[in-house]
Structure formats: C-alpha cells, structure tokens
Amino acid sequence: MTWIIILSMATLVFVSRYLLLEPKLPLKLSDKTLTFLSYSAPAVLTAILAPIVFAPEGHLDISFNNSYLVCGVVATLLAYFTRNTLLATVLSIGLFFIIF
C-alpha cells in the first residue's frame, strides 16, 4: 500500500511538471495565470520562514535575543541593498553562528 501511494505521488508530480515544462506541448498559460503563479514561491517561503523567525521556541519572540529574527533582518537588509544573494546568505549565516 505504501508503494502504491509513493508511486502515485511521484506520477502526479511528474505529470504536473511535464505538462508545464515541456516546450513541445501546445499548452500556454495566460499572462494573468503566469502573474498569479509568480507569487507562489514568495508565499510558500514566507509560510515556511515566518514560524521559524518569529516563534523559534513555540511562542512569539520579537526581541534582540532572538538570533533568528536578528539574522533574518540582516539578511533582508543585505539582500535589498546589495542585490547579492550569495553575500547576504553567507554573511547572515556567519552572523547566526557568531551570535547563536
């Protein structure tokens, strides 16, 4: 039963990716749909990131003692001002290891 579920999920993921990524298929999405889909990655990342940054121990912690929040703010500012994702990632991870 487990293998059937795993294979079914793998098939579903493959087919959904194949239909949208195969250039030979005549499936074209409208501009409104593409604009709508462009918001999905930030929405998913925010849903994953927010509980980790704002409630690392299960309760809301908005203080300078929350190293996740401090490093998240630093990473956001670095990414905004430098427009260099690698620099923002490396420096914020380094800061996290220093203050954690």
N, C-alpha and C positions, 0 to 999 in steps of 0.2 A: 504494500500500500504506500509506503514511504517513497519507493522508487517511482511509482506512478505519479505521485504529487510532484516530485522533483523534476521528472521528465516533462510533465505538463507545464510547470512553471518555466522551464528552460525553453520549451517550444513557444509559449506565449511571448516571452521576452524576445526571442529570436525573430519571430514573425513581425512583431510590432516594430522592431528596429529595422528589419529588412524592408518593410513597406515604405518607411520614411527615408531610408538612406540609400536605397538602390537607385542610381540615376537612370537606369534603363526603363524603369516602371513609369507609366504616364500619370502618376499621382502628384499633383501640385497643390500646395496649400495656399490659401488666400493670404493677402498681406495682413489682414486683421488676425487671422489664426497665428501667423508667424510672430506678430507683435505680442499676442497673448501668451504664446509659448516662451517668449524671451524672458518673461517674468518668473518662470517656474524654477530656474536654478537659484536665483536670489531668495525666493520664498522658501525653498527646501533648505538651503544653507542657513537661513535665519531661524527656521524651526529647529534645526539641529543645534545651532550655536547658542541661542538665547538661554536655554536652561543651564548650559554649562557655564556661561559667563556670569549670568545674574544670580544663579542659585546653585553654586558648586557643591554645597553640602545639604541640599534639600530645602533650604529656606532662603528667602531673598536677602542678598548681601550686597548693598551698594555702598562700599567704603573703600578706603585706600588699603585696607588689609586684605581685600580680595584680589589676589595676584592675577586671576583670570581676567577680571574686569580691567585692571590697570594695563595689562599686556594687550588686551583687545582694543582699548582706546589708543594705545601707542601704535599698534598695527594699523588701525584705521587711519590715524593721522599720517603715518608714514606712507601708506598707500595713496592717500589723497594728495599729499604734497609732492611726493617724489615720482608717482606713477610707475614705480618699480616694484612689482610683486615679490620678486626674489629678495630684494633688500628688506622690504617690510617683513617678510616671513622670517628671514634669518635673524634680523635684529630683535623682533618681538619674541622669538623662541629663546634667543640668548638672554634677553631681559627676564623672561619667565624663569629660566634656570638659575639666574642670579638671585632673584627675589623670592623664589619658592622655597 
